[in-house]
């Protein structure tokens, strides 16, 4: 079984609702996996200059992804 097939199977079993990426390294493979799972791709930027605002944004995004 390929790594991608195993990843998709595991994600479906675990009920994954979103895929989180960094804008610095996001790519087309992520979009393909998200389409296959029918989930959103959300961006989290660990390098954002405003740390407090970024932490709030990350918390909101993670909370929304669990609903």
CORWO-V357087 format. One record per residue. OMEGA is omega in degrees with one decimal (none if undefined). NEAR is the number of other C-alpha atoms within 8 Angstrom. Layout:
# CORWO-V357087
omega = <OMEGA;OMEGA>
near = <NEAR;NEAR>
This chain:
# CORWO-V357087
omega = <-178.2;179.2;-179.7;178.8;178.4;177.8;179.8;178.9;-179.5;179.7;177.8;179.1;-177.6;178.2;179.5;-178.9;-179.2;173.0;-178.5;-179.4;171.4;-179.5;-178.5;-175.6;-179.8;-179.3;-175.9;179.0;178.8;179.2;179.8;178.3;179.4;177.5;-179.4;-179.6;-176.0;178.7;177.4;167.6;179.5;-177.7;172.6;-175.3;179.8;-179.0;-180.0;-174.9;-179.7;-172.1;-177.7;177.8;179.7;178.4;177.0;179.8;178.8;-179.7;178.7;-177.9;179.2;178.7;178.8;-179.1;-179.0;-177.4;none>
near = <4;5;6;6;8;9;8;11;8;8;10;9;7;6;6;9;8;10;11;8;10;10;8;5;6;8;6;6;6;10;9;8;9;13;8;7;9;6;10;8;11;9;8;9;9;6;4;7;5;6;7;6;7;12;8;8;8;9;8;8;9;8;8;7;8;6;4>
